[in-house]
Amino acid sequence: MPGPPPAIRKDGEPGWAAGLRKLYNSVVDEPLPDSFDDILKKLDESDEG
């Protein structure tokens, strides 16, 4: 038997969407680790040469 429907805000967005957006934005705003930056630089150099 299914549970109650999820809460819907007045703007039509489900109640959990704001929390998900906040989590996504916090991950996007994190700095790129140095090891990833080094890998990306090496890939760029190999594409140029």
Residue pairs with C-beta under 8 A, 6 or more apart in sequence:
6 14
6 15
6 16
7 14
7 15
8 14
8 15
9 15
32 40
